[in-house]
Amino acid sequence: MTAAAAGVLAYFLLGTLGVVTGKGRLGGALAIVAGLVSLGLWAPGFPEGLIGDPPWGIPLVGDTIALAFWCFIPLVHAAVWWHERRRPSAFHGLVTLLVGTCLATVLSRDLFNLYVALELGSLLSFLLIGYDPRARAVWGSLQYLILATVGMLLYLFGVALVYGTLGTLSLTRIAELAPDFAHPPLAIGAGLLVAGAAVKAGVFLVGLWLPTAYGEAPTGVATLLAGLVGKMGIVTLARLAESMPVGTVVTALGVLTGFGGLLYALWEKDLKRFLAYHVISQIGYMLMGFGLGGPAFFAATLYTVAHCLFKGLLFQAGGVAVEATGERTIPSLAGRLPRAAAWGLAVGTWAIVGIPPLAGFVSKEYLGIEATTAFSWTFTALALGTTASFSKLIPLFRPGRPGGAWGGIALLAFGVVGFSAWGLARLPGLWAADLWAKALITVVLGYGLFRILSKFRPRLPEVTLDRVAVAILGVSAIIPLTLLAFG
């Protein structure tokens, strides 16, 4: 535990010094090294321990979720650092601080400490999304801050109600008490915790701030948000599902999010917004696995890691494509991309649609193996929609010119391939011929579905700040009432 805490502290110190002293690039590089050294010292894990004395000590644990995230966080940070290496030092200092909040979040098993880490991450994300002084980027960052703040206020009210009822902030202690929501304040508190974390996670309806924020952020920031920071709300929901009987609600949110995000992604033509809507859709897989619990919980952890890698790759390549051409719409990008962007989009697409043996196939099929039969079919339906929507990117796989920013793209592509190799070597059942055949048939059928759906042009409701705010208020009432009635 000491080594893990030292790694987090190193990130915060080096990030702060980077902002203050103007040595952010050096501080970021040193932080990556410090994170790797810390991981090497505490892997393969450590039991729960306290930072500080009871009853206010902060419980930390080096469990599977923490270890999985720590294994790839330095890789994502390195890819962002390399792509944005010409940015001012203050930018790199803020990035280092933001990554540090993620390292702290995945270790924590304390409700209030999770709130502090998530809130700090929201503030740093706000500064980075609007770092370039463009009107759309600044508006995206303000919208993110407003809605994330509302979500965190809901979460904080939930913390107060749960603590007032149970007298503890430790998720481990809460799990031992086995709360049954017979007391209305506890049910309402748990519901507000879930609702607040859902806003931060980007769950459909309450998380529709995500396309604007991710779509307007600088390339490195979008890569960091999609590949890492956005998963912190999901980690919080996973911790809540481990400790309280909220798994059914989390699973239901997963189904809504998976198909809701997919619906918007199917007809979106702006490349970065398309990728952002698919972040929402893919969150559905994670939440369904975490909500189901049992073996599916570990499978969802693996899918979350795989998604961080190939979605980070897609945002990195997509950002390079937009920077190189000055265009954002998918049809206008065809045949104009530098080779690095074209190959990055191709590998990321092959991975996310689940073509064997890449990371999407490994994680999706393993999640399907560990889930119940009904949810296996749900995952298959989502996979069909994912293939159908990503089929529109096929014209972008042919490069229009050589070169491009290979560094960050190559690092993330290496991560995707490495995860694929590890999964095939370590996870049982993935070499079954029927799984490979099912995955390939799903891809073919998904492309056929794309050919059919491309003939339609439905008008979906516009996503606006006021509508998302109303959705947040609605969900913050519905989830507590659901737990009161059925919890």
N, C-alpha and C positions, 0 to 999 in steps of 0.2 A: 504493500500500500504506500509505503514511503516513497518508493521510486515513481509510482504513478502520480502522486501528489507533487513530487519534485518536477515531473515533466509538465504538468499543468502550470505550476508556478513559473517555470522557465519561459513558457509561451507568453504568460502575462507580463513578465518582467521585460522580455526582449521586445514584445509588441509596444509596451509603454515607452521604453527607451527609443525605439524606432521612431515613434511619433515626436518625442521631445527633442531628440538629438539630431534627427535627420539622417539616421543610419538604418532606415527601415529595411532596405534590401538586404544588408548584411544581417540584421536581426532576424529577418524571416528565414534566411538560409541557416543560421545557427539554430533557430527554433526547430526546423525540420530535423536537424541532426539530434537535438536534445530529445525530441519526441521519439525518434528511433532508438536512441540509447535507453530512454526510460522504458519503452516497450520491451527491449531485450532484457532488462533487469526484472520486470514483473511478470512477463509471460511465463507460463500459460495461464496465470490468473492468481487471485488472492481472495481469501474469505473476507466477509464484511468486517470493517473496522471503523473506528471513530476518529475524525479530526476534531480535537477538543474533548472536553469532559462532559459526561452525562449531566443533566438531561438535554443539553443544547448542542452536544457534539454532532457533527455532520457525518452520517454513515456513507462510506464509500465501499464499492465492491468491484473486483475485477472479474466479472462473470463473462458469459459467452457474448452478450451484446457489447459490453465494453471492449473485449478483446477483438471482436470482429471489426469494430469501427477503428480502433487504434491501429489495426494492421494496414488499413488503406488510407487513413487520414493524411499521413505524410506524403503519400503518392499524389493525392488530389492537390494538397498544398503546393507541392513541387511543380505540378503542371501549371497551376495558376501563377506561381512565382515566375516561372520561365516565360510564360506568355506575356505577362505584364511587367517584365523586368525593366522596361524603360519608364515606368510610371514613377512619380515622385516618391520619396522615402516615406512620407506620411501615409500614402496609400498602402504601402506594404506593412507599415506598422498596424494600421487598422485591420488588414487582412489577418495578420498574425494574432491579434487580440480576438478576432472573430473565431478563428480556428481553435484558440485556447478555450473559448466558451463551449465549443462542441466537445472537446476532450473532457472538460469538467462535467458536462451534462450526462454523458454516457456512463460515468463512474458513480453518479449520485443516486442514492436511494432515500432522499429526504424531500418531502413535498415543497418546503419553502426554498431549499437550495436549488431545486429544479426551477422554481419561479425566478429566482435571481439570475440564473444562467440564461434562461430563455429571454428574460427582459433585456439583459445586457446584449444578447445576440440580436434582438430586434433593433436596438438603438444603433449598433454597429452596422447592421445590414442597411438600415435607413441611410446612414452616411455614405455607404459604398454604392448603393443603387443610384443615388443622385450625385455621384462624384463628378461625373461629366456635366457641366452646366447647360444641359439641354432641357427645354420646357417639358417634354414628355418624360424624360428620365426623372426630373425633379418631382413631377406630379405622381409618377409611379412610386417614388420613394415616400412621398407624403401619404399616399393612399395606403401603402404598406404599414407605415408607422401608426396611422389612425386605427386601422382595423386590428393590427397586432396588439395595440394597447388595449382596445376593447376586449379582445380575447384574454389578455393577461389579467385584466381587472376581474373578469368572470372567474378565471382560475384562482385569483387571490381570495375572492369571496368564498370559493369552494374550500380553499385551505383553512380559512377561519372556521367554517362550519364543521369540517371534519376534525380539526384540532379541538374545537370546543366540545365535540361529542365524545371523541376517543381519547383525548389527552396526549396524543403523540403525533409527530410529523414523520416518523420512520415508516417507510413502506413495508419493511420487513415485520415490524411490530404490528402494523395494521393487518397484514396477512395472517399473523398469528391470532389476532382477535377475531378473525373471520366475520366481518360485519355483514349483517343480513338486511339492512335497510328497513328494519322495523321502525326505526326512529326517523320521522320526516326530516329533521335537520341533516342527518347523515346522508339520506337519499338525495336531498337537494344539493348538499355539498359535493357529493360524488358526481352528480350530474353536471354541476358547474365546472368541476375539474375537467371532465371529459369535453364539455363544450369549449372551454378556453383552450385546451390543448388542440382540439380539432381546428380551431381558427389558425393557430400557429402551424399546424401540420399541412394546411392546404386542402382540407376535406371539402368535397363538392358543396356548393352554395356558400358556405361560410368562408371558404378559402379562395373565392374567385378574384381576390386581389392578385393572385399569383401570376396570371398571364401578363398583366401590365408590368408588374415589378420585374419579372424575369426577362420579359421581352425587351425592356428598355435599359436594363443594367449593362454596364461594360462587359465584354466577353468573359474576362476572368472572373468577375463577380457573379455573372450568371452561371458559370461553371461551378463555382463554389456553392452558390445557393442550391442549384439543382443536384449537385453531387454530394452535398454534405449538410449544409445548414438547414435546409428544409426538412431533413429527416429528424431533427431534434424534437419537433412536436410529435412525430410518430414514435420515437423512443419513449417519450413521456406517456403516450397512450398505451404503449406496450407495458411500461412499468405499472400503470394503473390497472390494466387487465390482469397482471400477475398478482396484484394485491387486493383487489376488490372484485365483487361479482358484477362487473360491467362488460364482460366479454361479449354477451349477446348484442349489446348496443354498439360496441366497437365493430363487430362483424357486420351489423346492418349498415353502419356508416361506410364500411368497406365496399359493400355491394353498391350503394348509392354513388359513392365516389368513383368506382371503377367505370360504371356505365355512363354516369353524368359527364365526367371528363372526356370519355371517348366520344360522346355525342357531339361535343363542341369541336373536338380534334378532327373528326371525319371531314368537315368541310372548310376548315381554316386554311387560308392560303399564305398568310404571313409566316415565314419559316420559324422565327423565334417564338411567336405566340403559339404556333402549332406544337412545338416541342414543350412549351409550358403547359398547354392543356393536357398533353400526354403525361407530364409529371403527375397531374391530378389523377388521371386514369390509373396509372400504375400504383399509386398509393392504395388503390383498392385491394390489390393483391396482398400488400403488407398488412393492412388492417384486418382483412379476413383471416389471415394466418394467425396474427397475434390474438384476435378475438376468439378463435377456435381453441387456442391453447394446446397443451399436450405436445405431441411430436410436431404439430404444425407450427408451434411457436418458434422452434429452432429453424424450421424450413423458411419461415417468414423472415427471420434474421438474415439468413443467407440470401434471400431474394432482395432484401433491403440493401445489402452490401453490393450485390451484382448490379442492382439498379443505379446505385451511386456511381459505379464505374462506367457503365455504358451510357447513362444519361449525361454524366459529366463529359464524356467523349462527344456525344451529339451536340451539346451546347458549345463545346470548344470548337468543333468543326463548323457548326452553324455560324458562330460568331466570326470565325475567320472568313467564311464565305461572304457574309454581309460586309465585313470590313474591306475585303478585296474588291468587291464589285459595286458597292454602294446601293445594292438592291436588297429588298427583303421578301418580296413575293416569290413563291416557289417557281411558278412558270417562267418568270423573268431571269431566274438564276441558271436555268438549264443551259449546259454547254459553256458556261463562263467561269466555272470554279477553278481555283488553283488545285493542283493534284493533291496536296495535303488535305484540304477541306473535303474534296470528293471522296478520297479514301476513308477519311474519318467518318463521314456520314454513312458510307457504305458499311463499314465494320460495325458502327453503332446500330444501324438499322438491322443488319443481319442478327445482331445479338438480341435486340429488344423484341423482334418478332419470334424468336425462339428457334432459329435454324441450328440444327445440331452441327458441331458439338459446342457451340459458343455459350457464353454465360447465361443468356436468357433461357436457353433450352435447359441447361443444368438446373437453374434455380426454379423455373416454373414447373418443370416436370417433377422435381423433388417435392415441391410444395403440393402438387397434385397427388403424389404418392402418399404423403402424410395427412392430407385432408380427407374429409368424408366424401363419399361418392357424389353427393349433391353438389358440393363445392368444387369438386374436380371438373364437373360439367360447366360450372360457372366460370372457372378459370379458362376452360376451352373456348367458351363464348367470348370472353374478353380477348383471348389470343386471336380469334378470328377478326374481331374489330380492330385490334392493333395492327395486324397485317394489312387489312383493308386501308386503314388510314395512312400507314407508312408507304404504301405502294405508290403514292403520289411523288415520293422522293426518288424513285428509280431514275428519272431523267437526269438527276443531279450527280449520279455516280460516274458519269463520263467527264473527266476533267477537260477544261477548255484551255488550260495553259499549265506549264510546269511550275514547280516551286510551291511556296506557301509556308506558313509558320508550322513546321513539323514538330517542334519540341514538345509542347504540351500534349498535342494529339498523339504523338508516339508514346509518351509515358502512359496515358490513359488507355490506349489500345493495348499496350503491354499488360496493364492491369486486367483488362477484359480477358485476354488470352490466358494469363496466369491463373485467374479464377476458374476459367473453363477447365484447364488441365487439373487443377487441384480438385475440383468437384467430381470430375470423371474418375479420378484416382481414389477418392476417399468416400464418396457417397454411394450407398448400395442401390442396386436396381437400375442405374441409369444406362447400363449397356444393353438393356432389353430391346430386342429388335422392334417390338410393337410400339415402344415409346418413340423411337426414331421415326417409324413409319407414321405414327399419329402426328408428330410434330411437322413432318414434311407435308402430309395431307392437309393439315390445318393452314399451312402457309399457302398452298395452292388454292384452297377454297377461299382463303382470305383475299387473295388477289382477284379471284372471280367475283367476290362480293364488292370489291373496289370498282370493278368495271360496271357493275349494276348501279351502285350508289352514286357514281360520278355523273350519272344522267339526271340526278335530282339536285335542286338548289333550295333547300328549306331555309326559312328565315327563323333563326333561333332568337330568343329574347336577348336583348343587349345587356351586357354586364356593366352595371354602374355602381358607384359608391353607395348610393342610398339603398339600392336593392340588396346589396351584400350586407349592409348594416341591418336591414329588416330581417334578412335571413338569419343573421347571428342572433338577434333578439328572439326569433321564433325557435331556433334550435336550443337556445339557452333555457327556454321554457319547456320544450317538448321532452328533452332528455331527462331532466329531473322528474317530470310527471310520469314518464315511462318507468323509471326506476322505482318510484313510489307505488305504481300500480302493479308492476310485475317483478320488481327486483327481489 
